[in-house]
């Protein structure tokens, strides 16, 4: 972050970068988890039906599931505010000093 600050990035830019990174990672994880869970349900549907007599319905995403994923992504962005705020408050000298 100090290097970005040394080449002219404003503190608000650093904050925005960290929040966007957290949101992007959260969104990628949420979508990957959703896809993998539905793939597992689809793949195990026949086994569970034959073994236990339960039918696992694999339907298209509902509005409630989409809203849940949106809340998860928003929580990830909010979680990214903490390191972003810390980077926002750090001065350029704080990031450039060598610590042992």
N, CA, C and O atoms as a Tinker XYZ file with bonds, in Angstrom:
   400  protein
     1  N      0.811000   -1.174000    0.000000    73     2
     2  CA     0.000000    0.000000    0.000000    64     1     3
     3  C      0.870000    1.259000    0.000000    63     2     4     5
     4  O      0.526000    2.276000   -0.602000    81     3
     5  N      2.002000    1.159000    0.692000    73     3     6
     6  CA     2.900000    2.313000    0.743000    64     5     7
     7  C      3.458000    2.626000   -0.640000    63     6     8     9
     8  O      3.676000    3.790000   -0.975000    81     7
     9  N      3.687000    1.607000   -1.429000    73     7    10
    10  CA     4.201000    1.843000   -2.778000    64     9    11
    11  C      3.151000    2.556000   -3.620000    63    10    12    13
    12  O      3.474000    3.476000   -4.371000    81    11
    13  N      1.907000    2.139000   -3.498000    73    11    14
    14  CA     0.844000    2.844000   -4.217000    64    13    15
    15  C      0.747000    4.294000   -3.762000    63    14    16    17
    16  O      0.556000    5.200000   -4.573000    81    15
    17  N      0.879000    4.499000   -2.458000    73    15    18
    18  CA     0.836000    5.871000   -1.935000    64    17    19
    19  C      2.015000    6.682000   -2.457000    63    18    20    21
    20  O      1.869000    7.870000   -2.743000    81    19
    21  N      3.186000    6.052000   -2.585000    73    19    22
    22  CA     4.377000    6.789000   -3.030000    64    21    23
    23  C      4.284000    7.206000   -4.488000    63    22    24    25
    24  O      4.933000    8.170000   -4.894000    81    23
    25  N      3.486000    6.498000   -5.285000    73    23    26
    26  CA     3.334000    6.888000   -6.693000    64    25    27
    27  C      2.097000    7.750000   -6.913000    63    26    28    29
    28  O      1.722000    8.031000   -8.051000    81    27
    29  N      1.467000    8.167000   -5.816000    73    27    30
    30  CA     0.408000    9.165000   -5.950000    64    29    31
    31  C     -1.004000    8.724000   -5.665000    63    30    32    33
    32  O     -1.935000    9.507000   -5.850000    81    31
    33  N     -1.201000    7.495000   -5.221000    73    31    34
    34  CA    -2.564000    7.054000   -4.914000    64    33    35
    35  C     -3.049000    7.740000   -3.643000    63    34    36    37
    36  O     -2.314000    7.845000   -2.661000    81    35
    37  N     -4.267000    8.195000   -3.672000    73    35    38
    38  CA    -4.860000    8.837000   -2.497000    64    37    39
    39  C     -5.297000    7.778000   -1.495000    63    38    40    41
    40  O     -5.508000    6.623000   -1.864000    81    39
    41  N     -5.431000    8.161000   -0.240000    73    39    42
    42  CA    -5.909000    7.198000    0.765000    64    41    43
    43  C     -7.284000    6.621000    0.427000    63    42    44    45
    44  O     -7.537000    5.442000    0.679000    81    43
    45  N     -8.166000    7.432000   -0.136000    73    43    46
    46  CA    -9.497000    6.938000   -0.512000    64    45    47
    47  C     -9.399000    5.897000   -1.625000    63    46    48    49
    48  O    -10.211000    4.973000   -1.680000    81    47
    49  N     -8.420000    6.036000   -2.506000    73    47    50
    50  CA    -8.221000    5.048000   -3.571000    64    49    51
    51  C     -7.790000    3.713000   -2.979000    63    50    52    53
    52  O     -8.270000    2.661000   -3.400000    81    51
    53  N     -6.893000    3.752000   -2.011000    73    51    54
    54  CA    -6.437000    2.529000   -1.342000    64    53    55
    55  C     -7.607000    1.865000   -0.627000    63    54    56    57
    56  O     -7.777000    0.649000   -0.711000    81    55
    57  N     -8.409000    2.652000    0.074000    73    55    58
    58  CA    -9.592000    2.126000    0.753000    64    57    59
    59  C    -10.523000    1.452000   -0.247000    63    58    60    61
    60  O    -11.000000    0.342000   -0.010000    81    59
    61  N    -10.776000    2.124000   -1.358000    73    59    62
    62  CA   -11.652000    1.557000   -2.388000    64    61    63
    63  C    -11.102000    0.276000   -2.981000    63    62    64    65
    64  O    -11.855000   -0.669000   -3.217000    81    63
    65  N     -9.809000    0.229000   -3.223000    73    63    66
    66  CA    -9.192000   -0.983000   -3.768000    64    65    67
    67  C     -9.362000   -2.172000   -2.823000    63    66    68    69
    68  O     -9.661000   -3.280000   -3.267000    81    67
    69  N     -9.175000   -1.947000   -1.544000    73    67    70
    70  CA    -9.299000   -3.042000   -0.585000    64    69    71
    71  C    -10.748000   -3.505000   -0.438000    63    70    72    73
    72  O    -11.003000   -4.701000   -0.297000    81    71
    73  N    -11.681000   -2.587000   -0.471000    73    71    74
    74  CA   -13.098000   -2.966000   -0.368000    64    73    75
    75  C    -13.535000   -3.722000   -1.626000    63    74    76    77
    76  O    -14.252000   -4.718000   -1.536000    81    75
    77  N    -13.108000   -3.253000   -2.786000    73    75    78
    78  CA   -13.457000   -3.951000   -4.031000    64    77    79
    79  C    -12.823000   -5.336000   -4.073000    63    78    80    81
    80  O    -13.454000   -6.293000   -4.523000    81    79
    81  N    -11.584000   -5.450000   -3.609000    73    79    82
    82  CA   -10.930000   -6.760000   -3.571000    64    81    83
    83  C    -11.687000   -7.722000   -2.653000    63    82    84    85
    84  O    -11.912000   -8.878000   -3.013000    81    83
    85  N    -12.073000   -7.250000   -1.482000    73    83    86
    86  CA   -12.821000   -8.101000   -0.554000    64    85    87
    87  C    -14.165000   -8.509000   -1.154000    63    86    88    89
    88  O    -14.581000   -9.660000   -1.028000    81    87
    89  N    -14.833000   -7.573000   -1.800000    73    87    90
    90  CA   -16.119000   -7.888000   -2.427000    64    89    91
    91  C    -15.981000   -8.876000   -3.572000    63    90    92    93
    92  O    -16.807000   -9.776000   -3.727000    81    91
    93  N    -14.941000   -8.709000   -4.372000    73    91    94
    94  CA   -14.714000   -9.617000   -5.498000    64    93    95
    95  C    -14.406000  -11.030000   -5.020000    63    94    96    97
    96  O    -14.940000  -12.004000   -5.552000    81    95
    97  N    -13.545000  -11.136000   -4.020000    73    95    98
    98  CA   -13.221000  -12.457000   -3.477000    64    97    99
    99  C    -14.441000  -13.113000   -2.840000    63    98   100   101
   100  O    -14.652000  -14.316000   -2.989000    81    99
   101  N    -15.239000  -12.326000   -2.134000    73    99   102
   102  CA   -16.443000  -12.867000   -1.516000    64   101   103
   103  C    -17.429000  -13.326000   -2.570000    63   102   104   105
   104  O    -18.024000  -14.396000   -2.441000    81   103
   105  N    -17.610000  -12.525000   -3.617000    73   103   106
   106  CA   -18.539000  -12.897000   -4.687000    64   105   107
   107  C    -18.076000  -14.161000   -5.398000    63   106   108   109
   108  O    -18.886000  -15.039000   -5.692000    81   107
   109  N    -16.781000  -14.260000   -5.676000    73   107   110
   110  CA   -16.257000  -15.458000   -6.338000    64   109   111
   111  C    -16.456000  -16.692000   -5.463000    63   110   112   113
   112  O    -16.832000  -17.754000   -5.960000    81   111
   113  N    -16.206000  -16.557000   -4.173000    73   111   114
   114  CA   -16.401000  -17.678000   -3.254000    64   113   115
   115  C    -17.858000  -18.075000   -3.123000    63   114   116   117
   116  O    -18.176000  -19.263000   -3.074000    81   115
   117  N    -18.747000  -17.092000   -3.065000    73   115   118
   118  CA   -20.176000  -17.379000   -2.938000    64   117   119
   119  C    -20.707000  -18.081000   -4.182000    63   118   120   121
   120  O    -21.456000  -19.053000   -4.081000    81   119
   121  N    -20.320000  -17.589000   -5.346000    73   119   122
   122  CA   -20.781000  -18.214000   -6.593000    64   121   123
   123  C    -20.194000  -19.611000   -6.747000    63   122   124   125
   124  O    -20.900000  -20.540000   -7.137000    81   123
   125  N    -18.905000  -19.767000   -6.444000    73   123   126
   126  CA   -18.281000  -21.093000   -6.541000    64   125   127
   127  C    -18.931000  -22.073000   -5.566000    63   126   128   129
   128  O    -19.176000  -23.225000   -5.925000    81   127
   129  N    -19.209000  -21.640000   -4.357000    73   127   130
   130  CA   -19.873000  -22.500000   -3.379000    64   129   131
   131  C    -21.267000  -22.893000   -3.817000    63   130   132   133
   132  O    -21.680000  -24.042000   -3.660000    81   131
   133  N    -21.988000  -21.932000   -4.367000    73   131   134
   134  CA   -23.348000  -22.212000   -4.844000    64   133   135
   135  C    -23.318000  -23.231000   -5.985000    63   134   136   137
   136  O    -24.098000  -24.183000   -5.999000    81   135
   137  N    -22.416000  -23.022000   -6.932000    73   135   138
   138  CA   -22.318000  -23.928000   -8.085000    64   137   139
   139  C    -21.877000  -25.318000   -7.643000    63   138   140   141
   140  O    -22.441000  -26.314000   -8.096000    81   139
   141  N    -20.879000  -25.402000   -6.766000    73   139   142
   142  CA   -20.413000  -26.705000   -6.301000    64   141   143
   143  C    -21.481000  -27.436000   -5.490000    63   142   144   145
   144  O    -21.619000  -28.653000   -5.608000    81   143
   145  N    -22.229000  -26.716000   -4.678000    73   143   146
   146  CA   -23.293000  -27.347000   -3.894000    64   145   147
   147  C    -24.383000  -27.908000   -4.807000    63   146   148   149
   148  O    -24.869000  -29.018000   -4.592000    81   147
   149  N    -24.762000  -27.140000   -5.819000    73   147   150
   150  CA   -25.785000  -27.642000   -6.735000    64   149   151
   151  C    -25.261000  -28.783000   -7.607000    63   150   152   153
   152  O    -26.012000  -29.696000   -7.950000    81   151
   153  N    -23.995000  -28.737000   -7.962000    73   151   154
   154  CA   -23.415000  -29.845000   -8.721000    64   153   155
   155  C    -23.386000  -31.115000   -7.881000    63   154   156   157
   156  O    -23.668000  -32.202000   -8.386000    81   155
   157  N    -23.045000  -30.984000   -6.599000    73   155   158
   158  CA   -23.052000  -32.149000   -5.705000    64   157   159
   159  C    -24.459000  -32.687000   -5.522000    63   158   160   161
   160  O    -24.658000  -33.902000   -5.526000    81   159
   161  N    -25.443000  -31.804000   -5.361000    73   159   162
   162  CA   -26.831000  -32.258000   -5.247000    64   161   163
   163  C    -27.274000  -32.986000   -6.512000    63   162   164   165
   164  O    -27.932000  -34.024000   -6.450000    81   163
   165  N    -26.905000  -32.427000   -7.651000    73   163   166
   166  CA   -27.284000  -33.049000   -8.917000    64   165   167
   167  C    -26.599000  -34.405000   -9.088000    63   166   168   169
   168  O    -27.214000  -35.363000   -9.556000    81   167
   169  N    -25.323000  -34.479000   -8.705000    73   167   170
   170  CA   -24.581000  -35.729000   -8.855000    64   169   171
   171  C    -25.016000  -36.815000   -7.885000    63   170   172   173
   172  O    -24.992000  -37.995000   -8.233000    81   171
   173  N    -25.409000  -36.442000   -6.689000    73   171   174
   174  CA   -25.796000  -37.421000   -5.674000    64   173   175
   175  C    -27.292000  -37.708000   -5.643000    63   174   176   177
   176  O    -27.750000  -38.524000   -4.843000    81   175
   177  N    -28.040000  -37.058000   -6.490000    73   175   178
   178  CA   -29.496000  -37.213000   -6.475000    64   177   179
   179  C    -29.921000  -38.654000   -6.690000    63   178   180   181
   180  O    -30.792000  -39.149000   -5.976000    81   179
   181  N    -29.329000  -39.332000   -7.652000    73   179   182
   182  CA   -29.690000  -40.721000   -7.934000    64   181   183
   183  C    -29.318000  -41.657000   -6.797000    63   182   184   185
   184  O    -30.097000  -42.540000   -6.438000    81   183
   185  N    -28.142000  -41.474000   -6.232000    73   183   186
   186  CA   -27.691000  -42.317000   -5.123000    64   185   187
   187  C    -28.586000  -42.146000   -3.900000    63   186   188   189
   188  O    -28.995000  -43.133000   -3.288000    81   187
   189  N    -28.885000  -40.931000   -3.549000    73   187   190
   190  CA   -29.714000  -40.660000   -2.370000    64   189   191
   191  C    -31.122000  -41.198000   -2.583000    63   190   192   193
   192  O    -31.742000  -41.702000   -1.647000    81   191
   193  N    -31.627000  -41.094000   -3.801000    73   191   194
   194  CA   -32.967000  -41.619000   -4.098000    64   193   195
   195  C    -32.991000  -43.134000   -3.992000    63   194   196   197
   196  O    -33.919000  -43.702000   -3.417000    81   195
   197  N    -31.974000  -43.796000   -4.543000    73   195   198
   198  CA   -31.942000  -45.258000   -4.509000    64   197   199
   199  C    -31.649000  -45.793000   -3.104000    63   198   200   201
   200  O    -32.233000  -46.793000   -2.686000    81   199
   201  N    -30.764000  -45.142000   -2.393000    73   199   202
   202  CA   -30.336000  -45.640000   -1.086000    64   201   203
   203  C    -31.319000  -45.302000    0.041000    63   202   204   205
   204  O    -31.606000  -46.140000    0.896000    81   203
   205  N    -31.829000  -44.070000    0.031000    73   203   206
   206  CA   -32.649000  -43.607000    1.149000    64   205   207
   207  C    -34.095000  -43.297000    0.772000    63   206   208   209
   208  O    -34.924000  -43.057000    1.649000    81   207
   209  N    -34.397000  -43.300000   -0.502000    73   207   210
   210  CA   -35.756000  -43.002000   -0.946000    64   209   211
   211  C    -36.115000  -41.526000   -0.866000    63   210   212   213
   212  O    -37.292000  -41.172000   -0.794000    81   211
   213  N    -35.105000  -40.669000   -0.878000    73   211   214
   214  CA   -35.342000  -39.223000   -0.835000    64   213   215
   215  C    -35.048000  -38.622000   -2.192000    63   214   216   217
   216  O    -34.034000  -38.940000   -2.814000    81   215
   217  N    -35.931000  -37.756000   -2.651000    73   215   218
   218  CA   -35.715000  -37.079000   -3.922000    64   217   219
   219  C    -35.152000  -35.693000   -3.646000    63   218   220   221
   220  O    -35.769000  -34.899000   -2.936000    81   219
   221  N    -33.990000  -35.403000   -4.199000    73   219   222
   222  CA   -33.364000  -34.091000   -4.045000    64   221   223
   223  C    -33.679000  -33.247000   -5.269000    63   222   224   225
   224  O    -33.204000  -33.533000   -6.368000    81   223
   225  N    -34.464000  -32.229000   -5.079000    73   223   226
   226  CA   -34.818000  -31.351000   -6.195000    64   225   227
   227  C    -33.701000  -30.334000   -6.404000    63   226   228   229
   228  O    -33.260000  -29.674000   -5.463000    81   227
   229  N    -33.257000  -30.221000   -7.637000    73   227   230
   230  CA   -32.254000  -29.220000   -7.996000    64   229   231
   231  C    -32.942000  -28.257000   -8.942000    63   230   232   233
   232  O    -33.126000  -28.546000  -10.125000    81   231
   233  N    -33.318000  -27.110000   -8.402000    73   231   234
   234  CA   -34.064000  -26.123000   -9.169000    64   233   235
   235  C    -33.184000  -24.938000   -9.530000    63   234   236   237
   236  O    -32.044000  -24.821000   -9.081000    81   235
   237  N    -33.741000  -24.074000  -10.343000    73   235   238
   238  CA   -33.060000  -22.828000  -10.681000    64   237   239
   239  C    -32.986000  -21.946000   -9.438000    63   238   240   241
   240  O    -33.799000  -22.091000   -8.524000    81   239
   241  N    -32.031000  -21.048000   -9.400000    73   239   242
   242  CA   -31.904000  -20.174000   -8.228000    64   241   243
   243  C    -33.166000  -19.334000   -8.019000    63   242   244   245
   244  O    -33.757000  -18.823000   -8.970000    81   243
   245  N    -33.552000  -19.208000   -6.782000    73   243   246
   246  CA   -34.723000  -18.399000   -6.454000    64   245   247
   247  C    -34.286000  -16.988000   -6.080000    63   246   248   249
   248  O    -33.096000  -16.712000   -5.921000    81   247
   249  N    -35.252000  -16.114000   -5.945000    73   247   250
   250  CA   -34.973000  -14.739000   -5.556000    64   249   251
   251  C    -34.404000  -14.686000   -4.145000    63   250   252   253
   252  O    -33.554000  -13.846000   -3.848000    81   251
   253  N    -34.864000  -15.571000   -3.281000    73   251   254
   254  CA   -34.362000  -15.612000   -1.911000    64   253   255
   255  C    -32.890000  -16.017000   -1.881000    63   254   256   257
   256  O    -32.111000  -15.447000   -1.116000    81   255
   257  N    -32.500000  -16.989000   -2.697000    73   255   258
   258  CA   -31.097000  -17.403000   -2.755000    64   257   259
   259  C    -30.226000  -16.284000   -3.304000    63   258   260   261
   260  O    -29.115000  -16.064000   -2.821000    81   259
   261  N    -30.724000  -15.577000   -4.310000    73   259   262
   262  CA   -29.970000  -14.453000   -4.869000    64   261   263
   263  C    -29.813000  -13.345000   -3.831000    63   262   264   265
   264  O    -28.754000  -12.725000   -3.736000    81   263
   265  N    -30.856000  -13.098000   -3.060000    73   263   266
   266  CA   -30.775000  -12.083000   -2.007000    64   265   267
   267  C    -29.784000  -12.506000   -0.926000    63   266   268   269
   268  O    -29.042000  -11.674000   -0.403000    81   267
   269  N    -29.768000  -13.793000   -0.592000    73   267   270
   270  CA   -28.822000  -14.289000    0.404000    64   269   271
   271  C    -27.381000  -14.111000   -0.089000    63   270   272   273
   272  O    -26.511000  -13.691000    0.673000    81   271
   273  N    -27.134000  -14.426000   -1.353000    73   271   274
   274  CA   -25.789000  -14.233000   -1.907000    64   273   275
   275  C    -25.413000  -12.754000   -1.920000    63   274   276   277
   276  O    -24.256000  -12.408000   -1.682000    81   275
   277  N    -26.379000  -11.880000   -2.197000    73   275   278
   278  CA   -26.105000  -10.438000   -2.188000    64   277   279
   279  C    -25.748000   -9.961000   -0.780000    63   278   280   281
   280  O    -24.853000   -9.131000   -0.618000    81   279
   281  N    -26.430000  -10.472000    0.226000    73   279   282
   282  CA   -26.116000  -10.105000    1.609000    64   281   283
   283  C    -24.732000  -10.609000    1.990000    63   282   284   285
   284  O    -23.996000   -9.919000    2.697000    81   283
   285  N    -24.370000  -11.797000    1.534000    73   283   286
   286  CA   -23.041000  -12.346000    1.823000    64   285   287
   287  C    -21.958000  -11.480000    1.193000    63   286   288   289
   288  O    -20.940000  -11.198000    1.824000    81   287
   289  N    -22.177000  -11.057000   -0.054000    73   287   290
   290  CA   -21.195000  -10.207000   -0.726000    64   289   291
   291  C    -21.101000   -8.845000   -0.028000    63   290   292   293
   292  O    -20.009000   -8.295000    0.114000    81   291
   293  N    -22.235000   -8.306000    0.405000    73   291   294
   294  CA   -22.215000   -7.034000    1.138000    64   293   295
   295  C    -21.445000   -7.179000    2.448000    63   294   296   297
   296  O    -20.703000   -6.277000    2.836000    81   295
   297  N    -21.619000   -8.307000    3.127000    73   295   298
   298  CA   -20.874000   -8.546000    4.370000    64   297   299
   299  C    -19.376000   -8.638000    4.089000    63   298   300   301
   300  O    -18.563000   -8.167000    4.885000    81   299
   301  N    -19.016000   -9.238000    2.968000    73   299   302
   302  CA   -17.601000   -9.297000    2.597000    64   301   303
   303  C    -17.022000   -7.913000    2.333000    63   302   304   305
   304  O    -15.882000   -7.632000    2.703000    81   303
   305  N    -17.806000   -7.049000    1.694000    73   303   306
   306  CA   -17.352000   -5.669000    1.463000    64   305   307
   307  C    -17.201000   -4.923000    2.775000    63   306   308   309
   308  O    -16.246000   -4.167000    2.959000    81   307
   309  N    -18.138000   -5.131000    3.685000    73   307   310
   310  CA   -18.045000   -4.477000    4.990000    64   309   311
   311  C    -16.830000   -4.992000    5.752000    63   310   312   313
   312  O    -16.155000   -4.223000    6.438000    81   311
   313  N    -16.548000   -6.286000    5.636000    73   311   314
   314  CA   -15.365000   -6.842000    6.288000    64   313   315
   315  C    -14.088000   -6.261000    5.697000    63   314   316   317
   316  O    -13.085000   -6.146000    6.401000    81   315
   317  N    -14.103000   -5.896000    4.429000    73   315   318
   318  CA   -12.947000   -5.275000    3.797000    64   317   319
   319  C    -12.718000   -3.841000    4.230000    63   318   320   321
   320  O    -11.656000   -3.275000    3.970000    81   319
   321  N    -13.712000   -3.242000    4.894000    73   319   322
   322  CA   -13.546000   -1.871000    5.364000    64   321   323
   323  C    -12.510000   -1.748000    6.484000    63   322   324   325
   324  O    -11.835000   -0.724000    6.591000    81   323
   325  N    -12.384000   -2.775000    7.310000    73   323   326
   326  CA   -11.437000   -2.688000    8.439000    64   325   327
   327  C     -9.986000   -2.550000    7.969000    63   326   328   329
   328  O     -9.315000   -1.604000    8.383000    81   327
   329  N     -9.475000   -3.448000    7.126000    73   327   330
   330  CA    -8.101000   -3.220000    6.646000    64   329   331
   331  C     -8.005000   -1.994000    5.736000    63   330   332   333
   332  O     -6.967000   -1.335000    5.677000    81   331
   333  N     -9.091000   -1.700000    5.033000    73   331   334
   334  CA    -9.088000   -0.505000    4.192000    64   333   335
   335  C     -8.982000    0.763000    5.014000    63   334   336   337
   336  O     -8.249000    1.681000    4.646000    81   335
   337  N     -9.704000    0.826000    6.122000    73   335   338
   338  CA    -9.645000    1.989000    7.003000    64   337   339
   339  C     -8.260000    2.124000    7.627000    63   338   340   341
   340  O     -7.745000    3.230000    7.783000    81   339
   341  N     -7.669000    0.996000    7.979000    73   339   342
   342  CA    -6.310000    1.027000    8.549000    64   341   343
   343  C     -5.320000    1.563000    7.509000    63   342   344   345
   344  O     -4.472000    2.394000    7.832000    81   343
   345  N     -5.428000    1.092000    6.274000    73   343   346
   346  CA    -4.542000    1.577000    5.214000    64   345   347
   347  C     -4.829000    3.050000    4.916000    63   346   348   349
   348  O     -3.913000    3.798000    4.572000    81   347
   349  N     -6.063000    3.465000    5.041000    73   347   350
   350  CA    -6.439000    4.858000    4.813000    64   349   351
   351  C     -5.774000    5.779000    5.833000    63   350   352   353
   352  O     -5.330000    6.878000    5.501000    81   351
   353  N     -5.712000    5.314000    7.073000    73   351   354
   354  CA    -5.175000    6.147000    8.143000    64   353   355
   355  C     -3.649000    6.128000    8.215000    63   354   356   357
   356  O     -3.051000    7.023000    8.813000    81   355
   357  N     -3.011000    5.121000    7.613000    73   355   358
   358  CA    -1.544000    5.048000    7.667000    64   357   359
   359  C     -0.929000    6.140000    6.802000    63   358   360   361
   360  O     -1.413000    6.432000    5.709000    81   359
   361  N      0.133000    6.732000    7.303000    73   359   362
   362  CA     0.851000    7.706000    6.497000    64   361   363
   363  C      1.839000    6.972000    5.597000    63   362   364   365
   364  O      2.111000    5.786000    5.784000    81   363
   365  N      2.355000    7.677000    4.647000    73   363   366
   366  CA     3.324000    7.086000    3.720000    64   365   367
   367  C      4.565000    6.635000    4.484000    63   366   368   369
   368  O      5.128000    5.587000    4.167000    81   367
   369  N      4.999000    7.387000    5.467000    73   367   370
   370  CA     6.197000    7.030000    6.239000    64   369   371
   371  C      5.980000    5.736000    7.035000    63   370   372   373
   372  O      6.920000    4.961000    7.210000    81   371
   373  N      4.757000    5.491000    7.519000    73   371   374
   374  CA     4.476000    4.261000    8.256000    64   373   375
   375  C      4.705000    3.020000    7.396000    63   374   376   377
   376  O      5.201000    2.004000    7.882000    81   375
   377  N      4.353000    3.106000    6.151000    73   375   378
   378  CA     4.487000    1.948000    5.273000    64   377   379
   379  C      5.885000    1.755000    4.725000    63   378   380   381
   380  O      6.236000    0.653000    4.304000    81   379
   381  N      6.685000    2.797000    4.721000    73   379   382
   382  CA     8.019000    2.712000    4.130000    64   381   383
   383  C      9.110000    2.390000    5.149000    63   382   384   385
   384  O     10.251000    2.150000    4.757000    81   383
   385  N      8.796000    2.379000    6.438000    73   383   386
   386  CA     9.816000    2.084000    7.442000    64   385   387
   387  C     10.064000    0.583000    7.513000    63   386   388   389
   388  O      9.144000   -0.218000    7.345000    81   387
   389  N     11.302000    0.217000    7.762000    73   387   390
   390  CA    11.686000   -1.176000    7.882000    64   389   391
   391  C     11.513000   -1.610000    9.328000    63   390   392   393
   392  O     12.008000   -0.952000   10.242000    81   391
   393  N     10.816000   -2.709000    9.534000    73   391   394
   394  CA    10.595000   -3.221000   10.881000    64   393   395
   395  C     11.241000   -4.588000   11.001000    63   394   396   397
   396  O     11.158000   -5.402000   10.081000    81   395
   397  N     11.877000   -4.839000   12.123000    73   395   398
   398  CA    12.535000   -6.131000   12.347000    64   397   399
   399  C     11.774000   -6.949000   13.317000    63   398   400
   400  O     12.176000   -8.069000   13.630000    81   399
